[in-house]
């Protein structure tokens, strides 16, 4: 089992920044992709950004140029730097990792952007 704990969420004004962290622990052998998803009330969970073990990244068009995903493989930690936040970024942000074909999820951290 892999446990994931997100941190760094909170309340911020539009135009502000937040940095989310995701710490993985437990039976970690070879984590492949890591990613961030988000879910706003009444909406489906959507992909925000992903990063492979080699450092390749991809992100949703809605966050390109504003959000940056990164990871520290030595510490099994992933980050999401969020700049120029907008009210529509308000959601619960979830961390996910894939290992040996299995996906693991954190419990999420709330991000609220006020206008």
Secondary structure, DSSP 8 states (H G I E B T S, - for coil): -EEEEEE--EEEETT--EEEEEEEEES-S-EEEEEEEEE-TTS--EEEEEE-TT--EEE-TTTTTTEEEEEEGGGTEEEEEE-S--GGG-EEEEEEEEETTEEEE---EEEEEE-
